[in-house]
């Protein structure tokens, strides 16, 4: 590889042993610097970097402890479905889901989980028909009571009582897994809301159910409606709305918009929204979406220098380190972190469909960033930095060149990538000539105007008329 400054070969070998390209881009702006230089700290920081072990298996109990309510159950069931090849993890997830369901009133979901356990966890996890019958009987009684109360409220035309009645119905249906009916009940409270706080409460309830149903168009709609009452939004509620909006954009594969929402989420969120999302998820979703969609300057200003988001990143050191490694051009380390995170990310109920796409976009950005400062790149060195074969690297580069994301050509015989940099000298001369012409025109216009004013030309023309 030969950068534009043509430093000595030992310097190049050293920079590639660290998987970096800082040789010609000392200021980190992606442009080629006049004099190549190597940061003295490069080798020491690499040597002191935490050794990355093989991907650790997800601690299901610790993971489940981050959430509460229905989302905890659904996340555990998703893990169980995704771990068919790991019976121990699957049964652990089903056990925790079973225990969580027994704290609530959703007998239908309970029956499904017991069927999946299939007696593999002992007699304590067999079908408890007595519990199911008892819960169903209490549910029928409670529903009848709620209907009678709501009818009485309607007769008396007390708006606040009617609102509370529909809200209670929404809570009842949600607890029993009837998400469609819960959504309808929550939305019906809209006509009886008398304050901004009532509207926001209705929106948050509708958002919660919509996320569980996977209806993210409703999520976006009710986030917008809630944000129309900014005077009633406290920091925690604002953080919840940004998280919900981020999930909706993530589901729509609008990764840049998703990243912005997660990055704007206030640290006040804490564990106040763990019925939907944990603060660790904010760091992971926001960090990966930012890496996949932000340019270098945005990554620095909106992620690395973002004091608020740093609080979330501290909860997930792996994501923090891979972002820093990516920005510092330590691609080997960055790809190691990504590789180790992948198995667990595929078990995430919201992120699993996007992992491959995000990883491809992050890798492509790394390839583009790697090649940008150089006139020529040795493909063997680059393949080593990205832990791939030369043939595989060529295919990746060919795709990027075809998509016009890298301006270069490949010498397949000598295994060298040659950049097609524009003629900087000619471009500079052209800009100078253009600037000179514009200056000449401006001066002529100023002189003409001065002469017109001097000879009172406009006043004479006005007098003739």
C-alpha positions as a Markdown table, in Angstrom:
| # | Residue | x | y | z |
|---|---|---|---|---|
| 1 | Unk | 0.0 | 0.0 | 0.0 |
| 2 | Unk | 1.3 | 3.4 | -0.9 |
| 3 | Unk | -0.3 | 6.5 | 0.5 |
| 4 | Unk | 0.0 | 9.9 | -1.2 |
| 5 | Unk | 2.9 | 10.9 | 1.1 |
| 6 | Unk | 4.8 | 7.6 | 0.3 |
| 7 | Unk | 6.2 | 6.8 | 3.8 |
| 8 | Unk | 8.6 | 3.9 | 4.3 |
| 9 | Unk | 7.5 | 0.3 | 4.2 |
| 10 | Unk | 8.1 | -0.5 | 7.9 |
| 11 | Unk | 5.7 | 2.3 | 8.8 |
| 12 | Unk | 3.0 | 0.8 | 6.6 |
| 13 | Unk | 3.5 | -2.7 | 7.9 |
| 14 | Unk | 3.1 | -1.4 | 11.5 |
| 15 | Unk | -0.1 | 0.5 | 10.7 |
| 16 | Unk | -1.6 | -2.6 | 9.1 |
| 17 | Unk | -0.7 | -4.8 | 12.0 |
| 18 | Unk | -3.1 | -2.6 | 14.0 |
| 19 | Unk | -5.8 | -2.7 | 11.3 |
| 20 | Unk | -5.7 | 1.1 | 11.0 |
| 21 | Unk | -5.3 | 3.8 | 8.4 |
| 22 | Unk | -4.3 | 6.7 | 10.5 |
| 23 | Unk | -1.0 | 6.9 | 8.5 |
| 24 | Unk | -2.3 | 9.6 | 6.2 |
| 25 | Unk | -5.2 | 10.9 | 8.1 |
| 26 | Unk | -3.7 | 12.2 | 11.3 |
| 27 | Unk | -6.5 | 14.6 | 12.0 |
| 28 | Unk | -9.2 | 12.0 | 11.6 |
| 29 | Unk | -11.2 | 13.9 | 9.1 |
| 30 | Unk | -11.0 | 11.4 | 6.3 |
| 31 | Unk | -8.7 | 13.6 | 4.2 |
| 32 | Unk | -5.1 | 12.9 | 3.3 |
| 33 | Unk | -2.7 | 15.0 | 5.3 |
| 34 | Unk | 0.3 | 16.6 | 3.8 |
| 35 | Unk | 2.8 | 14.7 | 6.0 |
| 36 | Unk | 2.0 | 11.1 | 7.0 |
| 37 | Unk | 2.5 | 10.5 | 10.7 |
| 38 | Unk | 1.9 | 7.6 | 13.1 |
| 39 | Unk | 0.4 | 8.3 | 16.5 |
| 40 | Unk | 2.8 | 7.0 | 19.1 |
| 41 | Unk | -0.1 | 5.8 | 21.2 |
| 42 | Unk | -1.3 | 3.4 | 18.4 |
| 43 | Unk | 0.7 | 0.4 | 19.4 |
| 44 | Unk | 0.4 | 0.9 | 23.2 |
| 45 | Unk | -3.3 | 1.3 | 23.1 |
| 46 | Unk | -3.6 | -1.8 | 21.0 |
| 47 | Unk | -1.5 | -3.8 | 23.3 |
| 48 | Unk | -3.5 | -2.6 | 26.4 |
| 49 | Unk | -6.8 | -3.3 | 24.7 |
| 50 | Unk | -9.0 | -5.8 | 26.4 |
| 51 | Unk | -8.6 | -9.3 | 25.0 |
| 52 | Unk | -11.8 | -10.4 | 23.2 |
| 53 | Unk | -12.8 | -13.9 | 24.0 |
| 54 | Unk | -15.1 | -16.0 | 22.0 |
| 55 | Unk | -18.8 | -14.8 | 22.1 |
| 56 | Unk | -20.2 | -15.5 | 25.5 |
| 57 | Unk | -23.6 | -17.3 | 25.7 |
| 58 | Unk | -26.4 | -15.0 | 26.7 |
| 59 | Unk | -27.2 | -15.0 | 30.4 |
| 60 | Unk | -30.9 | -15.6 | 30.1 |
| 61 | Unk | -31.6 | -14.8 | 33.8 |
| 62 | Unk | -29.7 | -11.5 | 33.8 |
| 63 | Unk | -31.3 | -10.6 | 30.4 |
| 64 | Unk | -34.8 | -11.3 | 31.6 |
| 65 | Unk | -34.2 | -9.3 | 34.8 |
| 66 | Unk | -33.9 | -6.1 | 32.6 |
| 67 | Unk | -37.6 | -6.2 | 31.7 |
| 68 | Unk | -41.0 | -6.6 | 33.3 |
| 69 | Unk | -44.5 | -7.5 | 32.2 |
| 70 | Unk | -45.5 | -8.8 | 28.8 |
| 71 | Unk | -42.3 | -7.8 | 27.0 |
| 72 | Unk | -40.2 | -9.9 | 29.4 |
| 73 | Unk | -42.4 | -12.9 | 28.5 |
| 74 | Unk | -42.3 | -12.3 | 24.8 |
| 75 | Unk | -38.5 | -11.8 | 24.7 |
| 76 | Unk | -38.0 | -15.0 | 26.7 |
| 77 | Unk | -40.3 | -16.9 | 24.3 |
| 78 | Unk | -38.5 | -15.5 | 21.3 |
| 79 | Unk | -35.2 | -16.7 | 22.8 |
| 80 | Unk | -36.7 | -20.1 | 23.3 |
| 81 | Unk | -37.8 | -20.3 | 19.7 |
| 82 | Unk | -34.4 | -19.1 | 18.5 |
| 83 | Unk | -32.5 | -21.7 | 20.5 |
| 84 | Unk | -33.7 | -24.9 | 19.2 |
| 85 | Unk | -30.1 | -26.1 | 19.0 |
| 86 | Unk | -29.4 | -25.2 | 22.6 |
| 87 | Unk | -31.9 | -27.2 | 24.8 |
| 88 | Unk | -30.5 | -25.9 | 28.1 |
| 89 | Unk | -30.9 | -22.2 | 27.1 |
| 90 | Unk | -34.3 | -22.9 | 25.6 |
| 91 | Unk | -35.6 | -24.6 | 28.8 |
| 92 | Unk | -34.2 | -21.8 | 31.0 |
| 93 | Unk | -36.1 | -19.2 | 28.9 |
| 94 | Unk | -39.3 | -21.3 | 29.0 |
| 95 | Unk | -38.9 | -21.7 | 32.8 |
| 96 | Unk | -38.6 | -18.0 | 33.4 |
| 97 | Unk | -41.5 | -17.2 | 31.0 |
| 98 | Unk | -43.6 | -19.7 | 32.8 |
| 99 | Unk | -42.8 | -18.2 | 36.2 |
| 100 | Unk | -43.5 | -14.7 | 34.9 |
| 101 | Unk | -46.9 | -15.7 | 33.4 |
| 102 | Unk | -48.0 | -17.2 | 36.6 |
| 103 | Unk | -47.7 | -13.8 | 38.2 |
| 104 | Unk | -50.3 | -12.5 | 35.8 |
| 105 | Unk | -53.7 | -13.5 | 34.4 |
| 106 | Unk | -52.9 | -14.6 | 30.8 |
| 107 | Unk | -54.1 | -18.2 | 30.8 |
| 108 | Unk | -54.0 | -18.6 | 27.0 |
| 109 | Unk | -50.3 | -17.8 | 27.0 |
| 110 | Unk | -49.7 | -20.0 | 30.0 |
| 111 | Unk | -51.2 | -23.0 | 28.2 |
| 112 | Unk | -49.0 | -22.4 | 25.2 |
| 113 | Unk | -45.8 | -22.3 | 27.3 |
| 114 | Unk | -46.7 | -25.4 | 29.3 |
| 115 | Unk | -47.2 | -27.2 | 26.0 |
| 116 | Unk | -43.8 | -26.1 | 24.8 |
| 117 | Unk | -42.1 | -27.2 | 28.1 |
| 118 | Unk | -43.7 | -30.6 | 27.5 |
| 119 | Unk | -42.9 | -31.9 | 31.0 |
| 120 | Unk | -39.1 | -31.4 | 30.6 |
| 121 | Unk | -38.9 | -29.3 | 33.7 |
| 122 | Unk | -40.6 | -31.6 | 36.2 |
| 123 | Unk | -44.0 | -31.7 | 37.8 |
| 124 | Unk | -44.0 | -28.1 | 39.0 |
| 125 | Unk | -44.2 | -27.0 | 35.3 |
| 126 | Unk | -47.1 | -29.3 | 34.3 |
| 127 | Unk | -50.5 | -27.9 | 33.3 |
| 128 | Unk | -52.1 | -26.3 | 36.4 |
| 129 | Unk | -55.8 | -26.6 | 35.4 |
| 130 | Unk | -56.9 | -25.4 | 38.8 |
| 131 | Unk | -55.0 | -22.1 | 38.5 |
| 132 | Unk | -56.3 | -21.6 | 35.0 |
| 133 | Unk | -59.9 | -22.2 | 36.0 |
| 134 | Unk | -59.6 | -19.9 | 39.0 |
| 135 | Unk | -58.0 | -17.1 | 36.9 |
| 136 | Unk | -60.6 | -17.4 | 34.2 |
| 137 | Unk | -63.5 | -17.4 | 36.7 |
| 138 | Unk | -62.1 | -14.2 | 38.3 |
| 139 | Unk | -61.6 | -12.6 | 34.9 |
| 140 | Unk | -65.3 | -13.2 | 34.0 |
| 141 | Unk | -66.4 | -11.6 | 37.3 |
| 142 | Unk | -64.1 | -8.7 | 36.9 |
| 143 | Unk | -65.2 | -8.1 | 33.3 |
| 144 | Unk | -68.9 | -8.1 | 34.4 |
| 145 | Unk | -68.1 | -5.6 | 37.1 |
| 146 | Unk | -66.2 | -3.3 | 34.7 |
| 147 | Unk | -69.1 | -3.4 | 32.2 |
| 148 | Unk | -71.6 | -2.5 | 34.9 |
| 149 | Unk | -69.5 | 0.4 | 36.2 |
| 150 | Unk | -68.9 | 1.7 | 32.6 |
| 151 | Unk | -72.7 | 1.6 | 31.9 |
| 152 | Unk | -73.3 | 3.6 | 35.0 |
| 153 | Unk | -70.7 | 6.2 | 34.1 |
| 154 | Unk | -72.3 | 6.6 | 30.6 |
| 155 | Unk | -75.7 | 7.1 | 32.2 |
| 156 | Unk | -74.3 | 9.8 | 34.5 |
| 157 | Unk | -72.3 | 11.4 | 31.6 |
| 158 | Unk | -69.3 | 12.0 | 33.8 |
| 159 | Unk | -66.4 | 12.3 | 31.3 |
| 160 | Unk | -63.6 | 11.6 | 33.7 |
| 161 | Unk | -65.3 | 8.4 | 35.0 |
| 162 | Unk | -66.0 | 7.2 | 31.5 |
| 163 | Unk | -62.4 | 7.8 | 30.6 |
| 164 | Unk | -61.2 | 5.8 | 33.6 |
| 165 | Unk | -63.7 | 3.0 | 32.8 |
| 166 | Unk | -62.4 | 2.6 | 29.3 |
| 167 | Unk | -58.8 | 2.7 | 30.7 |
| 168 | Unk | -59.6 | 0.0 | 33.2 |
| 169 | Unk | -61.0 | -2.1 | 30.3 |
| 170 | Unk | -57.8 | -1.6 | 28.4 |
| 171 | Unk | -55.7 | -2.7 | 31.4 |
| 172 | Unk | -58.0 | -5.8 | 31.8 |
| 173 | Unk | -57.7 | -6.9 | 28.1 |
| 174 | Unk | -54.0 | -6.2 | 28.1 |
| 175 | Unk | -53.4 | -8.4 | 31.2 |
| 176 | Unk | -55.3 | -11.2 | 29.5 |
| 177 | Unk | -53.5 | -11.0 | 26.2 |
| 178 | Unk | -56.4 | -9.5 | 24.2 |
| 179 | Unk | -54.2 | -6.8 | 22.6 |
| 180 | Unk | -56.7 | -5.8 | 19.9 |
| 181 | Unk | -59.5 | -5.1 | 22.4 |
| 182 | Unk | -57.0 | -3.4 | 24.7 |
| 183 | Unk | -56.0 | -1.0 | 21.9 |
| 184 | Unk | -59.6 | -0.2 | 21.1 |
| 185 | Unk | -60.4 | 0.5 | 24.8 |
| 186 | Unk | -57.4 | 2.8 | 25.3 |
| 187 | Unk | -58.1 | 4.7 | 22.1 |
| 188 | Unk | -61.7 | 5.2 | 23.1 |
| 189 | Unk | -60.5 | 7.3 | 26.1 |
| 190 | Unk | -59.4 | 10.0 | 23.7 |
| 191 | Unk | -62.9 | 11.4 | 23.4 |
| 192 | Unk | -63.1 | 11.8 | 27.2 |
| 193 | Unk | -59.6 | 13.3 | 27.8 |
| 194 | Unk | -59.9 | 16.8 | 29.4 |
| 195 | Unk | -56.2 | 17.6 | 30.0 |
| 196 | Unk | -52.9 | 17.2 | 28.2 |
| 197 | Unk | -51.8 | 14.6 | 30.7 |
| 198 | Unk | -54.8 | 12.5 | 29.9 |
| 199 | Unk | -53.9 | 12.6 | 26.2 |
| 200 | Unk | -50.3 | 11.6 | 26.9 |
| 201 | Unk | -51.4 | 8.8 | 29.1 |
| 202 | Unk | -53.7 | 7.6 | 26.3 |
| 203 | Unk | -50.9 | 7.8 | 23.8 |
| 204 | Unk | -48.4 | 5.9 | 26.0 |
| 205 | Unk | -51.0 | 3.1 | 26.5 |
| 206 | Unk | -51.7 | 2.9 | 22.8 |
| 207 | Unk | -48.0 | 2.9 | 22.0 |
| 208 | Unk | -47.3 | 0.1 | 24.5 |
| 209 | Unk | -50.0 | -2.2 | 23.0 |
| 210 | Unk | -49.0 | -1.2 | 19.4 |
| 211 | Unk | -45.4 | -2.3 | 20.0 |
| 212 | Unk | -46.6 | -5.6 | 21.4 |
| 213 | Unk | -48.8 | -6.1 | 18.3 |
| 214 | Unk | -46.0 | -5.1 | 16.0 |
| 215 | Unk | -48.2 | -2.2 | 14.6 |
| 216 | Unk | -45.4 | 0.4 | 14.3 |
| 217 | Unk | -47.4 | 2.8 | 12.1 |
| 218 | Unk | -49.7 | 3.3 | 15.2 |
| 219 | Unk | -46.6 | 3.9 | 17.3 |
| 220 | Unk | -45.4 | 6.7 | 15.0 |
| 221 | Unk | -48.9 | 8.2 | 15.0 |
| 222 | Unk | -49.4 | 8.3 | 18.7 |
| 223 | Unk | -45.8 | 9.5 | 19.4 |
| 224 | Unk | -46.5 | 12.5 | 17.2 |
| 225 | Unk | -49.8 | 13.1 | 18.9 |
| 226 | Unk | -48.2 | 13.0 | 22.4 |
| 227 | Unk | -45.4 | 15.4 | 21.3 |
| 228 | Unk | -48.1 | 18.0 | 20.4 |
| 229 | Unk | -48.5 | 18.6 | 24.1 |
| 230 | Unk | -44.9 | 19.6 | 25.0 |
| 231 | Unk | -45.9 | 21.5 | 28.1 |
| 232 | Unk | -47.1 | 18.2 | 29.7 |
| 233 | Unk | -44.0 | 16.2 | 28.9 |
| 234 | Unk | -41.7 | 15.5 | 31.8 |
| 235 | Unk | -38.1 | 14.3 | 30.9 |
| 236 | Unk | -39.0 | 10.6 | 31.6 |
| 237 | Unk | -42.1 | 10.7 | 29.3 |
| 238 | Unk | -40.1 | 12.5 | 26.6 |
| 239 | Unk | -37.4 | 9.8 | 26.8 |
| 240 | Unk | -40.1 | 7.1 | 26.5 |
| 241 | Unk | -41.5 | 8.7 | 23.4 |
| 242 | Unk | -38.1 | 8.9 | 21.7 |
| 243 | Unk | -37.5 | 5.2 | 22.5 |
| 244 | Unk | -40.8 | 4.3 | 20.9 |
| 245 | Unk | -40.1 | 6.4 | 17.9 |
| 246 | Unk | -36.7 | 4.9 | 17.6 |
| 247 | Unk | -38.2 | 1.4 | 17.6 |
| 248 | Unk | -40.7 | 2.4 | 14.9 |
| 249 | Unk | -37.9 | 3.8 | 12.7 |
| 250 | Unk | -35.8 | 0.7 | 13.3 |
| 251 | Unk | -38.7 | -1.6 | 12.3 |
| 252 | Unk | -39.1 | 0.5 | 9.1 |
| 253 | Unk | -35.3 | 0.1 | 8.4 |
| 254 | Unk | -34.8 | 3.9 | 8.7 |
| 255 | Unk | -31.6 | 3.4 | 10.6 |
| 256 | Unk | -30.4 | 7.0 | 10.6 |
| 257 | Unk | -33.7 | 8.3 | 12.0 |
| 258 | Unk | -33.7 | 5.5 | 14.5 |
| 259 | Unk | -30.2 | 6.4 | 15.6 |
| 260 | Unk | -31.1 | 10.0 | 16.1 |
| 261 | Unk | -34.1 | 9.1 | 18.3 |
| 262 | Unk | -32.1 | 6.7 | 20.5 |
| 263 | Unk | -29.3 | 9.3 | 20.7 |
| 264 | Unk | -31.7 | 12.0 | 21.8 |
| 265 | Unk | -33.1 | 9.7 | 24.6 |
| 266 | Unk | -32.5 | 11.3 | 28.0 |
| 267 | Unk | -30.6 | 9.4 | 30.6 |
| 268 | Unk | -33.6 | 10.0 | 32.9 |
| 269 | Unk | -35.1 | 7.0 | 31.2 |
| 270 | Unk | -33.3 | 4.6 | 33.5 |
| 271 | Unk | -35.5 | 1.5 | 34.1 |
| 272 | Unk | -38.8 | 3.5 | 33.9 |
| 273 | Unk | -39.7 | 1.9 | 30.5 |
| 274 | Unk | -38.6 | -1.7 | 31.0 |
| 275 | Unk | -42.0 | -2.8 | 30.0 |
| 276 | Unk | -40.8 | -2.0 | 26.5 |
| 277 | Unk | -37.0 | -1.4 | 26.4 |
| 278 | Unk | -34.0 | -1.5 | 28.7 |
| 279 | Unk | -31.3 | 1.3 | 28.8 |
| 280 | Unk | -28.8 | -1.3 | 27.5 |
| 281 | Unk | -31.0 | -1.7 | 24.4 |
| 282 | Unk | -30.9 | 2.1 | 23.8 |
| 283 | Unk | -27.1 | 1.9 | 23.7 |
| 284 | Unk | -27.0 | -1.2 | 21.4 |
| 285 | Unk | -29.8 | -0.1 | 19.0 |
| 286 | Unk | -28.5 | 3.5 | 18.9 |
| 287 | Unk | -24.9 | 2.6 | 18.5 |
| 288 | Unk | -25.3 | 0.0 | 15.7 |
| 289 | Unk | -27.7 | 2.2 | 13.8 |
| 290 | Unk | -25.3 | 5.2 | 14.1 |
| 291 | Unk | -22.4 | 3.1 | 12.9 |
| 292 | Unk | -24.4 | 1.9 | 9.9 |
| 293 | Unk | -25.8 | 5.3 | 8.8 |
| 294 | Unk | -23.7 | 8.2 | 10.2 |
| 295 | Unk | -20.7 | 9.7 | 8.5 |
| 296 | Unk | -17.4 | 10.2 | 10.3 |
| 297 | Unk | -18.2 | 13.7 | 11.5 |
| 298 | Unk | -21.7 | 12.8 | 12.8 |
| 299 | Unk | -20.3 | 9.7 | 14.6 |
| 300 | Unk | -17.8 | 12.0 | 16.4 |
| 301 | Unk | -20.2 | 14.8 | 17.3 |
| 302 | Unk | -23.4 | 12.9 | 17.9 |
| 303 | Unk | -22.2 | 9.7 | 19.4 |
| 304 | Unk | -18.6 | 9.8 | 20.8 |
| 305 | Unk | -18.9 | 13.4 | 22.1 |
| 306 | Unk | -22.5 | 12.9 | 23.2 |
| 307 | Unk | -22.3 | 13.2 | 27.0 |
| 308 | Unk | -25.9 | 12.1 | 27.5 |
| 309 | Unk | -25.6 | 8.9 | 25.3 |
| 310 | Unk | -22.3 | 8.1 | 27.0 |
| 311 | Unk | -24.3 | 7.2 | 30.1 |
| 312 | Unk | -26.1 | 4.5 | 28.1 |
| 313 | Unk | -22.9 | 3.2 | 26.4 |
| 314 | Unk | -21.3 | 2.7 | 29.8 |
| 315 | Unk | -23.9 | 0.0 | 30.4 |
| 316 | Unk | -22.7 | -1.9 | 27.3 |
| 317 | Unk | -18.9 | -1.6 | 27.1 |
| 318 | Unk | -18.6 | -3.8 | 24.0 |
| 319 | Unk | -20.7 | -1.4 | 21.9 |
| 320 | Unk | -18.8 | 1.6 | 23.3 |
| 321 | Unk | -15.5 | -0.1 | 22.4 |
| 322 | Unk | -16.5 | -1.1 | 18.9 |
| 323 | Unk | -17.7 | 2.5 | 18.2 |
| 324 | Unk | -14.4 | 3.9 | 19.4 |
| 325 | Unk | -12.4 | 1.2 | 17.4 |
| 326 | Unk | -14.4 | 2.0 | 14.2 |
| 327 | Unk | -13.7 | 5.7 | 14.6 |
| 328 | Unk | -10.1 | 5.1 | 15.4 |
| 329 | Unk | -9.8 | 2.8 | 12.4 |
| 330 | Unk | -8.9 | -0.3 | 14.5 |
| 331 | Unk | -11.0 | -2.5 | 12.2 |
| 332 | Unk | -9.7 | -5.9 | 13.3 |
| 333 | Unk | -10.7 | -5.2 | 16.9 |
| 334 | Unk | -14.0 | -3.6 | 15.8 |
| 335 | Unk | -14.9 | -6.6 | 13.7 |
| 336 | Unk | -14.0 | -8.9 | 16.6 |
| 337 | Unk | -16.5 | -7.1 | 18.9 |
| 338 | Unk | -19.2 | -7.2 | 16.2 |
| 339 | Unk | -18.6 | -10.9 | 15.7 |
| 340 | Unk | -18.9 | -11.7 | 19.4 |
| 341 | Unk | -22.0 | -9.6 | 19.8 |
| 342 | Unk | -23.8 | -11.1 | 16.8 |
| 343 | Unk | -25.1 | -14.4 | 18.4 |
| 344 | Unk | -26.8 | -12.5 | 21.2 |
| 345 | Unk | -28.1 | -9.7 | 19.0 |
| 346 | Unk | -29.9 | -12.4 | 16.9 |
| 347 | Unk | -31.8 | -13.3 | 20.1 |
| 348 | Unk | -33.2 | -9.7 | 20.4 |
| 349 | Unk | -36.9 | -9.6 | 19.5 |
| 350 | Unk | -36.6 | -6.1 | 17.8 |
| 351 | Unk | -33.1 | -6.3 | 16.3 |
| 352 | Unk | -32.8 | -9.8 | 14.9 |
| 353 | Unk | -34.3 | -9.0 | 11.5 |
| 354 | Unk | -31.8 | -6.1 | 11.1 |
| 355 | Unk | -28.5 | -7.6 | 12.3 |
| 356 | Unk | -27.3 | -8.8 | 8.8 |
| 357 | Unk | -28.3 | -5.5 | 7.1 |
| 358 | Unk | -26.6 | -3.4 | 9.8 |
| 359 | Unk | -23.5 | -5.5 | 9.9 |
| 360 | Unk | -23.2 | -5.3 | 6.0 |
| 361 | Unk | -23.6 | -1.5 | 6.1 |
| 362 | Unk | -21.0 | -1.2 | 8.9 |
| 363 | Unk | -18.5 | -3.4 | 7.1 |
| 364 | Unk | -19.0 | -1.5 | 3.8 |
| 365 | Unk | -18.4 | 1.8 | 5.6 |
| 366 | Unk | -15.3 | 0.4 | 7.2 |
| 367 | Unk | -14.0 | -0.7 | 3.7 |
| 368 | Unk | -14.7 | 2.7 | 2.2 |
| 369 | Unk | -13.1 | 4.5 | 5.1 |
| 370 | Unk | -10.1 | 2.3 | 5.0 |
| 371 | Unk | -9.4 | 2.9 | 1.3 |
| 372 | Unk | -10.2 | 6.6 | 1.2 |
| 373 | Unk | -6.9 | 8.2 | 2.1 |
| 374 | Unk | -4.7 | 6.1 | -0.2 |
| 375 | Unk | -3.5 | 6.1 | -3.8 |
| 376 | Unk | -3.0 | 2.4 | -3.8 |
| 377 | Unk | -3.8 | -0.4 | -1.4 |
| 378 | Unk | -2.3 | -3.9 | -1.1 |
| 379 | Unk | -5.3 | -6.2 | -1.0 |
| 380 | Unk | -3.4 | -8.9 | 1.0 |
| 381 | Unk | -2.7 | -6.4 | 3.8 |
| 382 | Unk | -6.3 | -5.1 | 3.7 |
| 383 | Unk | -7.6 | -8.7 | 3.7 |
| 384 | Unk | -5.6 | -9.4 | 6.9 |
| 385 | Unk | -6.9 | -6.2 | 8.5 |
| 386 | Unk | -10.5 | -7.3 | 7.8 |
| 387 | Unk | -9.9 | -11.0 | 8.5 |
| 388 | Unk | -11.0 | -12.3 | 5.2 |
| 389 | Unk | -9.6 | -13.8 | 2.1 |
| 390 | Unk | -8.2 | -11.8 | -0.8 |
| 391 | Unk | -10.8 | -13.3 | -3.2 |
| 392 | Unk | -13.6 | -12.5 | -0.8 |
| 393 | Unk | -12.3 | -8.9 | -0.3 |
| 394 | Unk | -12.2 | -8.4 | -4.1 |
| 395 | Unk | -15.8 | -9.3 | -4.4 |
| 396 | Unk | -16.8 | -6.9 | -1.7 |
| 397 | Unk | -14.7 | -4.1 | -3.3 |
| 398 | Unk | -16.1 | -4.9 | -6.7 |
| 399 | Unk | -19.7 | -4.4 | -5.4 |
| 400 | Unk | -18.7 | -1.1 | -3.8 |
| 401 | Unk | -17.0 | 0.1 | -6.9 |
| 402 | Unk | -20.0 | -0.9 | -9.0 |
| 403 | Unk | -22.3 | 1.0 | -6.6 |
| 404 | Unk | -20.0 | 4.0 | -7.0 |
| 405 | Unk | -19.2 | 4.0 | -3.3 |
| 406 | Unk | -15.5 | 3.6 | -3.9 |
| 407 | Unk | -13.7 | 5.5 | -6.7 |
| 408 | Unk | -11.1 | 2.9 | -7.6 |
| 409 | Unk | -10.0 | 0.0 | -9.9 |
| 410 | Unk | -8.6 | -3.4 | -9.0 |
| 411 | Unk | -5.4 | -4.8 | -10.4 |
| 412 | Unk | -6.4 | -8.5 | -10.0 |
| 413 | Unk | -3.0 | -9.8 | -11.1 |
| 414 | Unk | -0.9 | -7.8 | -8.6 |
| 415 | Unk | -3.7 | -7.7 | -6.0 |
| 416 | Unk | -3.6 | -3.9 | -5.7 |
| 417 | Unk | -6.5 | -1.4 | -5.5 |
| 418 | Unk | -5.7 | 1.9 | -7.3 |
| 419 | Unk | -7.8 | 4.9 | -6.3 |
| 420 | Unk | -9.2 | 7.1 | -9.0 |
| 421 | Unk | -8.6 | 10.4 | -7.3 |
| 422 | Unk | -9.5 | 13.5 | -9.3 |
| 423 | Unk | -6.7 | 15.7 | -10.5 |
| 424 | Unk | -6.4 | 17.9 | -7.5 |
| 425 | Unk | -4.1 | 20.4 | -9.3 |
| 426 | Unk | -6.3 | 20.8 | -12.2 |
| 427 | Unk | -9.4 | 21.1 | -10.0 |
| 428 | Unk | -7.7 | 23.8 | -7.9 |
| 429 | Unk | -6.8 | 25.8 | -11.0 |
| 430 | Unk | -10.4 | 25.6 | -12.3 |
| 431 | Unk | -11.7 | 26.8 | -9.0 |
| 432 | Unk | -9.2 | 29.7 | -9.0 |
| 433 | Unk | -10.2 | 30.7 | -12.5 |
| 434 | Unk | -13.9 | 30.5 | -11.6 |
| 435 | Unk | -13.3 | 32.7 | -8.5 |
| 436 | Unk | -11.3 | 35.2 | -10.6 |
| 437 | Unk | -14.1 | 35.4 | -13.2 |
| 438 | Unk | -16.7 | 36.0 | -10.5 |
| 439 | Unk | -14.6 | 38.7 | -8.9 |
| 440 | Unk | -14.1 | 40.4 | -12.3 |
| 441 | Unk | -17.9 | 40.4 | -12.9 |
| 442 | Unk | -18.6 | 41.8 | -9.4 |
| 443 | Unk | -16.0 | 44.6 | -9.8 |
| 444 | Unk | -17.4 | 45.6 | -13.2 |
| 445 | Unk | -21.0 | 45.6 | -11.8 |
| 446 | Unk | -19.9 | 47.8 | -8.9 |
| 447 | Unk | -18.1 | 50.3 | -11.2 |
| 448 | Unk | -21.1 | 50.5 | -13.5 |
| 449 | Unk | -23.4 | 51.2 | -10.6 |
| 450 | Unk | -21.0 | 53.8 | -9.2 |
| 451 | Unk | -20.9 | 55.6 | -12.6 |
| 452 | Unk | -24.7 | 55.5 | -12.9 |
| 453 | Unk | -25.1 | 57.1 | -9.4 |
| 454 | Unk | -22.3 | 59.6 | -10.2 |
| 455 | Unk | -24.0 | 60.9 | -13.4 |
| 456 | Unk | -27.5 | 60.8 | -11.9 |
| 457 | Unk | -28.6 | 58.6 | -14.8 |
| 458 | Unk | -31.7 | 57.3 | -13.0 |
| 459 | Unk | -32.8 | 60.8 | -12.0 |
| 460 | Unk | -32.6 | 62.1 | -15.6 |
| 461 | Unk | -34.6 | 59.2 | -17.0 |
| 462 | Unk | -37.3 | 59.8 | -14.3 |
| 463 | Unk | -37.5 | 63.5 | -15.3 |
| 464 | Unk | -37.9 | 62.7 | -19.0 |
| 465 | Unk | -41.0 | 60.6 | -18.1 |
